[in-house]
């Protein structure tokens, strides 16, 4: 048995209540970590001075998962808001303590997203959530680092970030996230903060029907689409003691897809 060294570590997973994020949250809890499950509620849905209410499907999913995991909490934020990073960290620290592992999983994707359909507003929405928010969250983690603790960031990209026809805003924003991963790793290494990324291939989280699964599977050398747990296991590895000298890397977890 391998001890990942994650017991009692405090882990913040953005977009942690559904799909891949849910599997990541569960995987860390299995290792004994204390997990903050972030979910999205639009900024305008919470009046100033009031705590977020469990009133949306995302919130209910997060609450259900937290109850399932036991030692977990839910935290809400609209990551497109300029001050979301500090507010999110304030909430987690007040309820669990300082964050040890940040998983930037939350993402924005919309359609149409082809070159001829691009708009300034659409690009801004993609980049604000997929690049700006992870960067600001990573910066917030770095500013709060103390006591010489070893901290870790894992960003969730996509294996098609190098070229994603038909999803221009999404694909290029994920490519920017990978560039940020490498740059941040260089900046923060001497502070004891590792920054890596996982680039998933096609993962079945309910968005593919049987016909699409069959078509996608043909393009995957290992002969199957991914499962959320495939990604979660890779994230846990990068956050573990076994990956203590790994930083600035983008780990493709895709069964050989898009090599």
C-alpha angles and dihedrals in degrees: 000000000000120000105217092196091231100117110128091001113140112237127189114200115187114212084014102151103071142033116347091355091057091052090048092051091049093047093054091047089053087058091054097259123145106238131207106202109206121205133182127251120164113257093240092056093075118058116221113278096021128107118239114268126219093246106124134068090250091052093048091049090051092048092049091050093047090053090048093050095046104205095052137104135204122234126186130209142148098231091201089068114100095232097039095108097057093041091050093050091046089055095048094045092050092053105031109008134248116347117249099179127032118194112192098202104138113104142175122225128166140170141266092040102156124128093256091051098049119130130182090240093051093049091048092053092051095047096042093059101028100043114007096047096049090046093051092044090051090049090050090052091051093049091052096047113121144151092041093281118167108240131190139203124194117188122199112224130158131257089236095058091112091063125357109171113198093023103065101154093042097043097045092046090054090049087054089050090055090050089050090051092058095042094047091048089057093045097046104034095097089051090060094252118132120202122194138152138219117214109201124203122215106326124187108234094148099285096102123074121209094267092052092047089054092051095045093047090062089064094051116086093209090057103237141074118250129266123217090247090061089063095039092056091053092049092050090050093053090050094046133097088252090067094048094126097042119100139145093030132133109210113202111214103182113113089254095309117149096005 
